């Protein structure tokens, strides 16, 4: 992956975000369409921030930690849909569609939780989130489970 292609993708992603925002401003969306569009905007904003960080750090290696720590989805004819995060190469994703869902805003702490809990899952361990009440521990784990197509 060349850094120039990342910069080009960043421009394309910003164009997509602008068109999604314009679509919301029209006010012609049903509640289901609005919910779906909001999900994609939240995800695309995070994607834009990640791509911007890679461009700013002049990282173009697909094996860099900045890239591998992200939750990524792949598809192949032999493995179907699978998720990767960190060094995990397991088939974490199952083929069950769980419907339209709300998306948490992904922060640095959310990314660390995703990485930790997916590593624990691939190693057949469990984890326990700790912290004050109402800080999103349960919702973060539920969001990761939904992202991996699990209930």
Secondary structure by P-SEA (a helix, b strand, c coil): ccaaaaaaaaaaaaaaaaaaaaaaaaccccaaaaaaaaaaaaaaaaaaaaaaaaaaacccccccccccccbbbbbcccccbbbbcccccccccccccccbbbbccccaaaaaaaaaaaaaaaacbbbbbbccccccaaaaaaaaaaaaccc
